[in-house]
């Protein structure tokens, strides 16, 4: 469903992000949501509190389906946050979070 275009300009720099405690290399041009989709696909993005599979839909901050924990802060909109070196990302797997 999602694929990176190989027609881009210069090759992006790779950064290391920590996804669920595991180091992963991703292009620095991606948002958090795009990076998780790149690594795990839409079915591996997160689980809703009722157990259903959830994934980003609009990728522009409107639908709220991209919610994810970033650097210990839950319910962040992953589609609006660019990745950076050392970022800690945790998929929300059904637990309820209070901001």
C-alpha positions as CSV (number, residue, x, y, z in Angstrom):
1,X,0.0,0.0,0.0
2,X,2.7,2.5,1.0
3,X,6.0,2.6,-0.9
4,X,8.7,5.2,-1.1
5,X,9.3,6.8,-4.4
6,X,12.7,6.1,-5.8
7,X,12.5,9.2,-8.0
8,X,13.4,11.6,-5.1
9,X,16.3,14.0,-5.1
10,X,19.3,13.1,-3.0
11,X,19.3,9.9,-1.0
12,X,17.9,10.6,2.5
13,X,20.2,10.2,5.5
14,X,19.4,7.2,7.8
15,X,18.7,7.9,11.5
16,X,18.4,5.4,14.3
17,X,15.0,5.5,16.1
18,X,14.0,3.2,18.9
19,X,10.7,1.5,18.2
20,X,9.3,-0.5,21.1
21,X,12.8,-0.7,22.6
22,X,14.5,-1.9,19.4
23,X,16.9,0.2,17.3
24,X,15.7,0.7,13.7
25,X,17.2,2.6,10.8
26,X,14.8,4.8,8.9
27,X,15.2,7.7,6.4
28,X,15.3,11.1,8.1
29,X,12.6,12.3,5.6
30,X,9.8,10.3,7.2
31,X,7.3,11.2,9.8
32,X,6.9,8.9,12.8
33,X,3.8,7.4,11.3
34,X,5.4,6.8,7.9
35,X,8.5,5.3,9.6
36,X,6.3,2.8,11.6
37,X,4.4,1.9,8.4
38,X,7.6,1.5,6.6
39,X,8.9,-0.9,9.3
40,X,5.7,-2.9,10.2
41,X,2.9,-2.1,7.7
42,X,-0.5,-0.9,8.6
43,X,-1.6,-3.9,10.6
44,X,1.4,-3.5,12.9
45,X,0.8,0.2,13.6
46,X,-1.2,0.0,16.8
47,X,-4.3,-1.5,18.5
48,X,-7.3,0.5,19.7
49,X,-8.4,0.0,23.3
50,X,-11.1,-2.5,22.0
51,X,-8.4,-4.6,20.4
52,X,-9.1,-3.6,16.8
53,X,-6.2,-2.8,14.4
54,X,-5.7,0.9,13.8
55,X,-3.5,2.7,11.4
56,X,-3.0,6.2,10.0
57,X,-5.6,7.2,7.5
58,X,-5.2,10.8,6.3
59,X,-1.5,11.3,7.1
60,X,-2.2,15.1,7.7
61,X,-3.4,15.4,11.3
62,X,-7.1,15.3,10.8
63,X,-8.2,11.7,11.6
64,X,-6.3,11.0,14.9
65,X,-5.7,7.4,13.8
66,X,-1.9,7.9,14.0
67,X,-1.7,8.3,17.7
68,X,1.5,6.9,19.1
69,X,3.9,7.5,22.1
70,X,6.9,9.6,21.3
71,X,9.7,10.1,23.8
72,X,7.4,8.9,26.6
73,X,4.5,11.2,25.7
74,X,1.4,9.2,24.7
75,X,-1.2,10.1,22.1
76,X,1.1,12.1,19.8
77,X,0.1,12.5,16.2
78,X,2.7,10.5,14.5
79,X,1.9,11.8,11.0
80,X,2.9,15.4,12.1
81,X,6.2,14.5,13.9
82,X,9.4,14.1,11.8
83,X,11.8,11.4,13.0
84,X,15.1,12.3,14.4
85,X,18.2,10.6,15.7
86,X,17.6,8.8,19.0
87,X,13.8,9.3,19.0
88,X,11.9,6.8,21.2
89,X,8.7,5.5,19.7
90,X,6.3,3.1,21.3
91,X,3.3,1.7,19.6
92,X,0.1,1.9,21.6
93,X,-1.2,-1.6,21.9
94,X,-4.6,-1.2,23.4
95,X,-3.9,0.5,26.7
96,X,-5.7,3.7,27.6
97,X,-3.6,6.8,28.1
98,X,-4.4,10.0,29.9
99,X,-2.7,13.1,28.6
